[in-house]
Amino acid sequence: MYQPVYQPPQKSTGELLKNLLFSNMMMVLWIGLGLLLLWLGALVWGLSDDPDVDDFGMAIRSIGMLALAGTLMIGALARQDFDRWIRVTMILSATLMLIFIGFWTGFWTFLSIDIPDINIPGL
């Protein structure tokens, strides 16, 4: 007697892309790439004396920050199988990195104040 061939249930395109782009291995690769670019950009920026090379180092660093923060944010939103507190920690860490490290100048460079430039009357 003829029996039809078993066809597994079809996965949606969104589910297929989530499994492909946000698997544990891909998230580790993107986070590792982001950390490597952050380190390399900070190294180039810190060791150079030329302003153009400084800008190149900061550009490498900003691409690394984009990869790292984007992976943490989107990974936390897309991966519903992670524990809730793991996802909250991923979002919080990406947010804190963007606040304190920043993409280009950073939080501390933005807040730096030169004391000799402040004119205090009477002093």
C-alpha positions as CSV (number, residue, x, y, z in Angstrom):
1,M,0.0,0.0,0.0
2,Y,1.2,3.5,-0.9
3,Q,2.1,5.8,2.0
4,P,2.8,9.5,1.5
5,V,6.3,10.7,2.3
6,Y,6.6,12.4,5.7
7,Q,7.1,16.2,5.4
8,P,8.3,17.9,8.5
9,P,6.4,21.1,9.5
10,Q,7.8,24.1,7.7
11,K,9.5,26.8,9.9
12,S,8.7,30.4,9.2
13,T,11.4,32.6,7.7
14,G,11.7,34.6,10.9
15,E,12.3,31.5,12.9
16,L,14.9,30.3,10.4
17,L,16.7,33.6,10.4
18,K,16.6,33.8,14.2
19,N,18.1,30.3,14.5
20,L,20.8,31.3,11.9
21,L,21.7,34.8,12.9
22,F,21.2,34.6,16.7
23,S,22.4,31.1,17.5
24,N,24.8,30.9,20.5
25,M,27.8,30.4,18.2
26,M,27.0,33.5,16.1
27,M,26.4,35.6,19.1
28,V,29.8,34.6,20.5
29,L,31.4,35.4,17.2
30,W,29.8,38.8,17.0
31,I,30.7,39.6,20.6
32,G,34.3,38.4,20.0
33,L,34.6,40.5,16.9
34,G,33.2,43.6,18.7
35,L,35.7,43.2,21.6
36,L,38.6,42.6,19.1
37,L,37.7,45.8,17.2
38,L,37.3,47.8,20.4
39,W,40.7,46.7,21.6
40,L,42.4,47.3,18.2
41,G,40.8,50.7,17.8
42,A,41.8,51.7,21.3
43,L,45.3,50.5,20.7
44,V,45.7,52.4,17.4
45,W,44.2,55.5,19.0
46,G,46.4,55.3,22.1
47,L,49.7,54.7,20.3
48,S,49.3,57.3,17.5
49,D,50.4,60.9,17.4
50,D,48.8,61.8,14.1
51,P,45.2,63.2,14.3
52,D,44.2,61.3,11.1
53,V,45.4,58.0,12.7
54,D,43.6,58.9,15.9
55,D,40.4,59.3,13.9
56,F,41.0,55.9,12.2
57,G,41.5,54.2,15.5
58,M,38.3,55.8,16.8
59,A,36.4,54.6,13.7
60,I,37.6,51.0,14.3
61,R,36.6,51.3,17.9
62,S,33.2,52.6,17.1
63,I,32.5,49.8,14.6
64,G,33.5,47.4,17.4
65,M,31.1,49.1,19.8
66,L,28.4,48.9,17.2
67,A,28.9,45.1,16.8
68,L,29.1,44.5,20.6
69,A,26.2,46.7,21.7
70,G,24.0,45.6,18.7
71,T,24.6,42.0,19.3
72,L,23.7,42.3,23.0
73,M,20.6,44.4,22.4
74,I,19.2,42.5,19.4
75,G,20.2,39.2,20.9
76,A,18.4,40.0,24.1
77,L,15.3,41.0,22.2
78,A,15.3,38.1,19.8
79,R,16.3,35.2,22.0
80,Q,13.2,34.5,24.1
81,D,14.6,31.2,25.3
82,F,17.1,33.0,27.6
83,D,16.2,33.6,31.2
84,R,14.6,36.9,31.8
85,W,17.4,38.2,34.0
86,I,20.0,37.2,31.5
87,R,18.2,39.3,28.9
88,V,17.8,42.2,31.3
89,T,21.6,42.0,32.0
90,M,22.4,42.0,28.3
91,I,20.3,45.1,27.6
92,L,21.6,46.9,30.7
93,S,25.3,46.1,29.9
94,A,24.8,47.3,26.3
95,T,23.2,50.5,27.6
96,L,25.9,51.1,30.1
97,M,28.6,50.5,27.5
98,L,27.0,53.1,25.2
99,I,26.8,55.6,28.1
100,F,30.3,55.3,29.5
101,I,32.3,54.2,26.4
102,G,30.2,55.7,23.7
103,F,30.6,55.4,20.0
104,W,32.9,58.2,19.2
105,T,34.0,60.5,22.1
106,G,32.7,58.7,25.1
107,F,31.0,59.9,28.3
108,W,34.1,61.0,30.1
109,T,35.6,63.0,27.2
110,F,32.2,64.8,26.8
111,L,32.2,65.8,30.5
112,S,35.9,66.8,30.7
113,I,36.3,70.4,31.9
114,D,39.6,72.3,31.8
115,I,40.0,74.0,35.1
116,P,42.2,76.8,33.8
117,D,39.4,77.8,31.4
118,I,36.9,78.5,34.2
119,N,36.8,82.1,35.1
120,I,35.7,82.5,38.8
121,P,35.1,86.1,39.8
122,G,37.2,87.2,42.8
123,L,39.9,84.6,42.3
